[in-house]
Amino acid sequence: MAEPQADVAPHTSGTSSTSGSNAPQYHPSFSSPDAEIVFLSDDGVLFRVHRVVLQLGSGFFNGMLEMPRDADEALNNPPILIRDNSNVFAALLDIIYPHRQPPELDSLDFALQILQTAENYEMHKVTEIVKCIIKSRLDFFLQQPIELYNIATRYGWEDVAKVASTETLTINLHDPTMSESVKRLESVPLWQLVDLHWRRRRTFIGALNIQPTTGPTCNIVWKNIINWATSCPQNIGYNSHFWKGNVDIAPVLILKRLLAEAVDLEPWGGAIRQRSFLDKEDLADMWTHKCADATCRQVVFSKDRLHTELLRVLDLLPSTI
């Protein structure tokens, strides 16, 4: 975004729109004849704005309007040229004018243009209003979580940044389609986001280690997914088939590999959360695996219990910056 401009057009009257087909026309919402200041946007739209509104709503324009004008300029009142699109400038005026409805934001790109221009013009009210608008439609803007995270971290919206960072867990940051969005992030927010994704994957992969104990832990509790068998000679006090010969076998190792691959592609674990994930052909041997003890031979693993346990662990993983 270019620095705000205060150039004056020397040959264009600011008192009315001219009749030529290519002549600038006034914005319908900002054409009041009693407004003293005239602007011309970079796409050729004129704006009449009340001096007091600019002085109260913009530090930049307040300082500019305090500067003395020469006699000819004061008499002719030529438009002030600005390098802003008319839609962006109109949105700014909608916010700083009293008793006007705030603009509708249909994209985060438009919101960012407004915020950057408001920053140039020192319109501090605009930042808070745009934040309120975004929060009122948070579900809509979370469809672009990286872009929302970018805006939130730039403008210090910690609560929005945390929500957006959680939503990015449904995305693979290394996906080529995400590269342009990721490149726009500043270094510290980018590091925080990459660290969140890495911590979540690392914690989940670590959770796949053999762990017979129970309690509020991020580890897979294998006791929770192994069928109960009190009469099995290999029962070692957990009232189940938990013993190393059952949980350190090829089907379990395949399960660990598939789980690690899935969470690497999507740290949120959306695919794992689907019950159908456990129906993969590669896992078929796991659901027919029987206890090695000749006097038992009961099927060891419960698919339903495993799915419940995976959901429990996924919900305990780091989920925000």
Helices and strands as residue ranges (DSSP letters): E 7-8, E 25-26, E 37-40, E 45-49, H 51-57, H 59-65, H 71-76, E 80-81, H 86-96, H 108-120, H 124-136, H 138-141, H 145-154, H 158-167, G 168-170, G 176-178, H 179-183, H 187-207, G 222-224, H 244-247, H 250-265, H 270-273, G 275-279, G 281-287, H 303-314
